[in-house]
Amino acid sequence: MRNVLKIISICLLFVLVACSEQSRIFSTSDSSFIEEELKKSDENTLVIFDINDVLLEQKELLFRKQNSALLKNLLKEMSANMSNEEERTLYSVVVQRPVVYVDENFVRIIHDLQNKNVKVIALTNGLVGTCGYVKSMDRLLIQQLQDLDYRLEKSWLDLKNAQIYMTKSKDRKILFAEGIVFANKMISKASKGESLLAFFKYADFYPKKVIFIDDKLKNLRSVSNILKKQGIEFIGFEYTKTRNRKDLPVITKEHAKLQLSILKKRHKLLSDEEIDKMLHNNNEH
């Protein structure tokens, strides 16, 4: 009896180890650490990138993650008497401004993966359709990525862009376009994990392994939980570069308030250089 219990204990230990190895999440701000894992990818691997704060970020400093607390406080003051429509309009002005790389190495990394026939996709909660001055938020984001030489569509040349319905009543859906899955919660009412599973069904593609790079831990856990049920190995990277970086200049509250004030009054987002010049001229007088 004792030997039977011992064998059962060993078997249970093996299962627990296997489960823990099937899903792993790391935290890093270093793309080279991520690349080492990506080099192990093959045609049975799907590599997923989040977009905002992973592949790109806003050029103007106030709208970068390191200044999120300052922006949140100022917006709370500014938006006290603003309607949701006004807020969306101002947001549409901001997103049309130039974007920059978070880490330009990701362009090369994605190209290298595609050259090895490893499929790469982006999974974002970004808005779709009309918002304020922007006729199509999804097309704007696609264009911004392509302008930075992120060519995610190359992995899915045989797959048509489509709205993917998640229910028979068609009240929940995601959008697949140019190698990007738009999992916006307003139309999907789903987590990133659930949205990814809907994409798998549409594409009839079920990888043996998924590597996902996202700046939010909750998104990694969401995908991990879904894939665990499907028996798909998962490796997640919580990418923290925009949160932890120390190489950007500090902006003052005066700078931020002037930038937001002009945005609200004129529906125009001036560059940091233009704001600094205005402040300099004001101080001279």
DOVEX-468148 format. One line per field, with one value per residue (C-alpha): residue number from 1; residue in one letter; x, z, y. Coordinates in steps of 0.5 Angstrom, whole numbers, plus 500, padded with zeros to 3 digits. Layout:
# DOVEX-468148
pos [NUM, ...]
code [A, ...]
xx [X, ...]
zz [Z, ...]
yy [Y, ...]
This chain:
# DOVEX-468148
pos [1, 2, 3, 4, 5, 6, 7, 8, 9, 10, 11, 12, 13, 14, 15, 16, 17, 18, 19, 20, 21, 22, 23, 24, 25, 26, 27, 28, 29, 30, 31, 32, 33, 34, 35, 36, 37, 38, 39, 40, 41, 42, 43, 44, 45, 46, 47, 48, 49, 50, 51, 52, 53, 54, 55, 56, 57, 58, 59, 60, 61, 62, 63, 64, 65, 66, 67, 68, 69, 70, 71, 72, 73, 74, 75, 76, 77, 78, 79, 80, 81, 82, 83, 84, 85, 86, 87, 88, 89, 90, 91, 92, 93, 94, 95, 96, 97, 98, 99, 100, 101, 102, 103, 104, 105, 106, 107, 108, 109, 110, 111, 112, 113, 114, 115, 116, 117, 118, 119, 120, 121, 122, 123, 124, 125, 126, 127, 128, 129, 130, 131, 132, 133, 134, 135, 136, 137, 138, 139, 140, 141, 142, 143, 144, 145, 146, 147, 148, 149, 150, 151, 152, 153, 154, 155, 156, 157, 158, 159, 160, 161, 162, 163, 164, 165, 166, 167, 168, 169, 170, 171, 172, 173, 174, 175, 176, 177, 178, 179, 180, 181, 182, 183, 184, 185, 186, 187, 188, 189, 190, 191, 192, 193, 194, 195, 196, 197, 198, 199, 200, 201, 202, 203, 204, 205, 206, 207, 208, 209, 210, 211, 212, 213, 214, 215, 216, 217, 218, 219, 220, 221, 222, 223, 224, 225, 226, 227, 228, 229, 230, 231, 232, 233, 234, 235, 236, 237, 238, 239, 240, 241, 242, 243, 244, 245, 246, 247, 248, 249, 250, 251, 252, 253, 254, 255, 256, 257, 258, 259, 260, 261, 262, 263, 264, 265, 266, 267, 268, 269, 270, 271, 272, 273, 274, 275, 276, 277, 278, 279, 280, 281, 282, 283, 284, 285]
code [M, R, N, V, L, K, I, I, S, I, C, L, L, F, V, L, V, A, C, S, E, Q, S, R, I, F, S, T, S, D, S, S, F, I, E, E, E, L, K, K, S, D, E, N, T, L, V, I, F, D, I, N, D, V, L, L, E, Q, K, E, L, L, F, R, K, Q, N, S, A, L, L, K, N, L, L, K, E, M, S, A, N, M, S, N, E, E, E, R, T, L, Y, S, V, V, V, Q, R, P, V, V, Y, V, D, E, N, F, V, R, I, I, H, D, L, Q, N, K, N, V, K, V, I, A, L, T, N, G, L, V, G, T, C, G, Y, V, K, S, M, D, R, L, L, I, Q, Q, L, Q, D, L, D, Y, R, L, E, K, S, W, L, D, L, K, N, A, Q, I, Y, M, T, K, S, K, D, R, K, I, L, F, A, E, G, I, V, F, A, N, K, M, I, S, K, A, S, K, G, E, S, L, L, A, F, F, K, Y, A, D, F, Y, P, K, K, V, I, F, I, D, D, K, L, K, N, L, R, S, V, S, N, I, L, K, K, Q, G, I, E, F, I, G, F, E, Y, T, K, T, R, N, R, K, D, L, P, V, I, T, K, E, H, A, K, L, Q, L, S, I, L, K, K, R, H, K, L, L, S, D, E, E, I, D, K, M, L, H, N, N, N, E, H]
xx [500, 506, 509, 502, 502, 509, 508, 501, 505, 511, 506, 502, 509, 510, 504, 505, 512, 509, 503, 508, 513, 507, 506, 511, 511, 518, 518, 524, 525, 531, 529, 535, 533, 526, 530, 534, 527, 524, 530, 528, 521, 519, 513, 509, 510, 506, 509, 504, 506, 502, 502, 502, 508, 511, 512, 511, 509, 507, 513, 510, 513, 506, 503, 508, 507, 513, 508, 501, 500, 501, 497, 491, 491, 491, 486, 481, 482, 481, 475, 470, 465, 467, 462, 465, 464, 469, 474, 474, 475, 481, 484, 483, 487, 493, 493, 494, 501, 507, 509, 516, 519, 520, 525, 527, 530, 523, 523, 529, 527, 520, 523, 528, 522, 518, 524, 524, 517, 515, 508, 508, 501, 499, 494, 491, 485, 486, 480, 477, 472, 471, 473, 473, 477, 479, 475, 478, 482, 484, 487, 491, 494, 496, 499, 503, 506, 507, 511, 515, 517, 513, 510, 505, 501, 507, 505, 498, 498, 493, 488, 483, 481, 475, 470, 470, 464, 464, 457, 451, 447, 453, 453, 460, 466, 473, 477, 483, 486, 493, 496, 493, 487, 483, 480, 477, 473, 467, 465, 468, 466, 472, 479, 485, 485, 478, 479, 486, 482, 476, 482, 485, 478, 477, 484, 484, 491, 493, 500, 504, 507, 505, 510, 507, 510, 505, 506, 500, 501, 493, 493, 499, 495, 489, 492, 496, 489, 486, 492, 493, 486, 488, 494, 498, 505, 505, 511, 509, 514, 511, 515, 517, 521, 516, 515, 522, 526, 530, 533, 527, 527, 523, 517, 514, 507, 507, 509, 504, 498, 500, 500, 493, 490, 492, 489, 483, 482, 484, 484, 491, 497, 503, 510, 514, 519, 513, 511, 518, 519, 513, 515, 521, 518, 513, 519, 523, 517]
zz [500, 502, 495, 491, 495, 493, 486, 486, 490, 484, 479, 482, 483, 475, 473, 478, 475, 468, 469, 472, 466, 461, 463, 465, 465, 466, 467, 463, 460, 456, 449, 448, 454, 450, 443, 446, 448, 441, 437, 440, 436, 430, 425, 431, 435, 435, 437, 439, 441, 444, 441, 445, 450, 447, 439, 439, 444, 443, 441, 446, 453, 457, 453, 455, 461, 465, 466, 466, 474, 472, 466, 470, 475, 470, 466, 472, 473, 465, 464, 470, 465, 459, 455, 453, 446, 447, 451, 445, 440, 444, 444, 437, 436, 441, 437, 430, 433, 431, 434, 436, 437, 444, 442, 434, 435, 435, 428, 426, 431, 427, 421, 423, 426, 419, 415, 419, 418, 425, 425, 428, 430, 434, 440, 442, 446, 441, 439, 432, 427, 428, 434, 434, 428, 426, 421, 422, 429, 426, 420, 423, 428, 422, 418, 424, 425, 417, 417, 423, 418, 423, 417, 421, 415, 412, 417, 414, 407, 406, 411, 409, 414, 417, 423, 427, 431, 438, 439, 434, 435, 433, 439, 440, 435, 434, 428, 424, 420, 417, 422, 428, 432, 435, 442, 444, 450, 447, 442, 444, 451, 452, 455, 450, 452, 449, 443, 442, 442, 437, 432, 433, 431, 425, 422, 424, 427, 433, 435, 440, 443, 444, 446, 448, 450, 453, 458, 462, 467, 467, 459, 460, 465, 461, 455, 459, 463, 456, 453, 459, 458, 450, 452, 449, 452, 454, 455, 457, 458, 462, 458, 463, 459, 458, 465, 468, 463, 466, 459, 458, 460, 465, 464, 468, 471, 467, 461, 461, 463, 457, 452, 455, 455, 448, 446, 449, 446, 439, 438, 437, 440, 440, 440, 446, 442, 441, 448, 451, 446, 448, 455, 454, 450, 456, 461, 457, 457]
yy [500, 505, 503, 505, 512, 513, 512, 516, 522, 522, 522, 528, 531, 530, 533, 539, 540, 539, 544, 550, 549, 549, 557, 561, 569, 573, 581, 585, 591, 588, 586, 582, 577, 576, 575, 569, 566, 568, 564, 558, 559, 554, 554, 551, 557, 563, 570, 575, 583, 588, 595, 601, 601, 595, 596, 604, 610, 617, 622, 627, 626, 628, 622, 617, 612, 615, 621, 617, 620, 627, 626, 623, 628, 634, 631, 630, 637, 639, 634, 636, 639, 635, 630, 623, 626, 632, 627, 622, 628, 630, 623, 623, 629, 626, 619, 623, 626, 622, 616, 613, 606, 603, 599, 599, 592, 589, 591, 586, 581, 581, 580, 575, 571, 571, 569, 563, 562, 563, 567, 573, 577, 583, 583, 590, 593, 599, 602, 601, 605, 612, 616, 624, 627, 620, 616, 609, 608, 601, 604, 609, 604, 600, 605, 608, 601, 600, 607, 604, 598, 593, 589, 584, 582, 578, 572, 572, 573, 567, 570, 575, 581, 580, 581, 575, 574, 571, 569, 567, 573, 577, 582, 581, 581, 582, 585, 582, 586, 586, 581, 585, 582, 588, 586, 592, 591, 595, 591, 584, 584, 579, 579, 578, 571, 570, 574, 570, 564, 566, 568, 561, 558, 563, 562, 554, 555, 552, 553, 548, 554, 562, 567, 573, 580, 585, 591, 589, 583, 582, 581, 575, 572, 572, 569, 564, 561, 560, 557, 552, 549, 548, 545, 550, 552, 559, 564, 571, 577, 583, 588, 594, 599, 605, 604, 604, 608, 613, 616, 621, 628, 631, 635, 640, 641, 648, 645, 640, 644, 649, 643, 641, 647, 649, 642, 643, 650, 649, 642, 642, 638, 642, 639, 639, 643, 648, 648, 649, 655, 658, 658, 661, 667, 668, 668, 673, 678]
